[in-house]
Amino acid sequence: MGRKVTLVGFGAFQVMERKAKRGVNPQTREAIQIPAKKVPKFAPGKGLRKKVE
């Protein structure tokens, strides 16, 4: 999908496509269509995971 940016010892960021879906307006309970969009995804690296443990 998108390009990947890796920060050694910290993690990697990548652009992912989120699919369109149906949702509900909580105020009116009316069904709405939520459009597809691109969102960032983060995957922690080995060094960050070890420091968090």
Residue pairs with C-beta under 8 A, 6 or more apart in sequence:
1 14
1 15
1 16
1 17
2 14
2 15
2 16
2 38
3 14
3 15
4 12
4 13
4 14
5 12
5 13
5 14
6 12
6 45
7 45
8 45
8 47
9 45
9 46
9 47
9 48
10 44
10 45
10 47
10 48
11 42
11 43
11 44
11 45
11 48
12 42
12 43
12 45
13 40
13 41
13 42
14 40
14 41
14 43
15 38
15 39
15 40
15 41
16 38
16 39
16 40
16 41
17 36
17 37
17 38
18 36
18 37
18 38
18 39
19 36
20 33
20 34
20 35
20 36
21 33
21 34
22 31
22 32
22 33
22 34
23 31
23 32
23 33
23 34
24 30
24 31
24 32
25 31
25 32
44 52
